[in-house]
Amino acid sequence: MLLLKRLFEYRELLYIFTWRHFTVRYRNTALGIVWAIIQPLVMMFLFTFLFTYVLKTGTGDIPKEVFFYASLLPWTFFSSSINYSTSSLVGNYGIITKIYFPREILPLSGILVAVIDLLIASVIYLFLLIIFKITLTFNVLWIIPIFILLFIFTMSCSFIFSCLNVYYRDVGLLTRFVVRLLFFASPVLYSIDSLSLKLKLLLFFNPLTFIIENMRRCVLEQRGVVLWQFAFAATLVIILFFFAHKLFIKTEKDFADVI
Amino acid sequence: MDKENLVELKNIWKKYKIIGKFKKSLRESISSFFKEKEEIEDDEFWALEDINLTLKKGECISIYGPNGSGKTTILKLISSITYPTKGEINIKGKVAPLISLGAGFHNDLTGRENILTNGSILGMSIKEIKEKEESIIEFSELDRKFIDMPVRKYSTGMNTRLGFSVAVHSTAEIILLDEILAVGDEKFREKCHEKIKELKETKSIILVSHHMDIVRSIVDRIVYIKKGKIVEEEEIKKESRQN
C-alpha cells in the first residue's frame, strides 16, 4: 500500500509526533491519563441516568452501563480523532512551511494517541464486564478485524477533513456538527436490532453503524458477525480510504503555499 | 544527471498567487484542481523565472539578493516543501533545510525533549540523536540546569542557540542555511561561523545571508539573484578569502 510505503522511511518521525502529542496533552494536568477514562465514563453515567429515569427505554437484557460504555469506546475514539486531526495540518503551520515529510504523519499521530486513550479506557470496560458477569466467547475476537475497519475509516475521514481544512477553514466548523450528527446516526444510544429493515439498510451506509453495533454485539451478546455485512462495510471503508488518500496526496503539494 | 551534482534545478519557474482575504471560490478551486495552467493571470506573479542552479558535492554556494527576490523560494523548492510550476528538480541525498531554527519546538516540552523532536524532524534517527545529545547540549552552551526545563522558560537567544545546535548536528549531506548567521551574541556567532566552515569539509551547503563579508569568507561561489532571475554568478577564489 502506498501509505505504508510513504510512511516506512518516516516511521520514527510518526513515533516521535505521537509521543510528542501524547506528552504535551497530559503535561501540566493534575489528572493526566485519567482524562482518557473520564470522558466515556461520565457520558456512560449520563446516558444510564437519562434512559433509566427520563426516557425509560430499555437496552434489552444488557445492563445499560455496559451497553453504553461498549458503544462509547469506539465512538469516543472516532470523535476525538476527527476533532484533533481536522486542525492538525493548519495547527502545525510552522513545521509544514519549513520541512518536508509525508504530511499524513500529522493527522495519524492524533489518531494513534486516540488509540492509546482507547486502550486506557478499555481497562474500565474489563471491570464492567466482570462486575456485570458477562461471559465471553471466541466471538470476542471479531473485535480485532472490526477495530481495523474503524481505524481505516477514521483515518480516511481525517485525511479528507484535514486537507480540505487547509483550503477552507469552514471545514473545521463543519466537522464539529457533522460529528454531532453522526453521533445520532450511529448506534451509540440504541441498537439497530429494534429498527425496521428499511431504516437498517439506510443506516448501513454509515460504516460506523456496522462497526459500533458489532463491536458491542460480539462482546456483550456473544454473537458472531454476519459475513455479508462485514464485506459490505469493508468495501465501503476501503473505497473511501483510496479516495481520501488520493485527495490528500494530490493536495499535499500545495499545503505549504496555501496554508 | 551529472554524477557530481547533488542538486540540480533546470529551468525552474514558480508561480505564486497574490492572496487576498479569501483565497478562491469553491468553483474556481474545483476547476483548477483538474487543470494545471502554465500561463499567468492577473492575480499571479512569477516568483522565480527560468532558474538554473547546481550544487556539486562538497561545494558551498551562496544565493545573494535583496528581500523578496526568491532566495527562500529556491531553498523551499530544494527541500520539497513546495513544488515548481515548470521545470525539473533533481536531488541526490538527504536535505536538512535550516530555513528557520527550532522548527517544531514545543513550548511545553523540555530542552532535551525538543532536541529529540527537532532532530527527528530534521531527519535524524532516534539512535543518532541519543548519541549526539551530549554534544548538542554542549555546543548550545546552555546551562545544564536548563536542559530539563520547558523551553517556554528559555530566552529567545537560548532557543535559537539550541535550535542551531541541533541543526548543525544533522546527518544530511545537503544543508540549507537561510539567514541564520545572526544567531545569539557575538561570541556564539563567531562559533557558528567556525562551525559552518567545519561543516564545509564534509557537506554541501547553500547559504543565504545579507552579510557579504561573512559570505565571501566562507563560500566557493555566489549566485546573485534579482526579482526571481539569476543575474550573475561569481566564483570566489580561495586566495582572496579573508581568512
HADDOCK unambig.tbl for C-alpha pairs under 7 A between the chains (distance, minus, plus):
assign (segid A and resid 12 and name CA) (segid B and resid 125 and name CA) 6.88 0.50 0.50
assign (segid A and resid 13 and name CA) (segid B and resid 120 and name CA) 5.78 0.50 0.50
assign (segid A and resid 13 and name CA) (segid B and resid 121 and name CA) 6.58 0.50 0.50
assign (segid A and resid 16 and name CA) (segid B and resid 117 and name CA) 6.25 0.50 0.50
assign (segid A and resid 24 and name CA) (segid B and resid 108 and name CA) 6.40 0.50 0.50
assign (segid A and resid 24 and name CA) (segid B and resid 109 and name CA) 6.96 0.50 0.50
assign (segid A and resid 94 and name CA) (segid B and resid 103 and name CA) 6.66 0.50 0.50
assign (segid A and resid 95 and name CA) (segid B and resid 103 and name CA) 5.74 0.50 0.50
assign (segid A and resid 95 and name CA) (segid B and resid 104 and name CA) 5.71 0.50 0.50
assign (segid A and resid 97 and name CA) (segid B and resid 81 and name CA) 6.47 0.50 0.50
assign (segid A and resid 98 and name CA) (segid B and resid 81 and name CA) 6.70 0.50 0.50
assign (segid A and resid 98 and name CA) (segid B and resid 99 and name CA) 6.32 0.50 0.50
assign (segid A and resid 98 and name CA) (segid B and resid 100 and name CA) 6.98 0.50 0.50
assign (segid A and resid 99 and name CA) (segid B and resid 79 and name CA) 6.95 0.50 0.50
assign (segid A and resid 99 and name CA) (segid B and resid 81 and name CA) 6.01 0.50 0.50
assign (segid A and resid 99 and name CA) (segid B and resid 97 and name CA) 6.54 0.50 0.50
assign (segid A and resid 100 and name CA) (segid B and resid 79 and name CA) 6.52 0.50 0.50
assign (segid A and resid 100 and name CA) (segid B and resid 80 and name CA) 5.92 0.50 0.50
assign (segid A and resid 100 and name CA) (segid B and resid 81 and name CA) 5.15 0.50 0.50
assign (segid A and resid 253 and name CA) (segid B and resid 82 and name CA) 6.29 0.50 0.50
assign (segid A and resid 253 and name CA) (segid B and resid 83 and name CA) 6.58 0.50 0.50
assign (segid A and resid 254 and name CA) (segid B and resid 82 and name CA) 6.76 0.50 0.50
assign (segid A and resid 256 and name CA) (segid B and resid 81 and name CA) 6.35 0.50 0.50
assign (segid A and resid 256 and name CA) (segid B and resid 82 and name CA) 6.14 0.50 0.50
assign (segid A and resid 257 and name CA) (segid B and resid 82 and name CA) 6.79 0.50 0.50
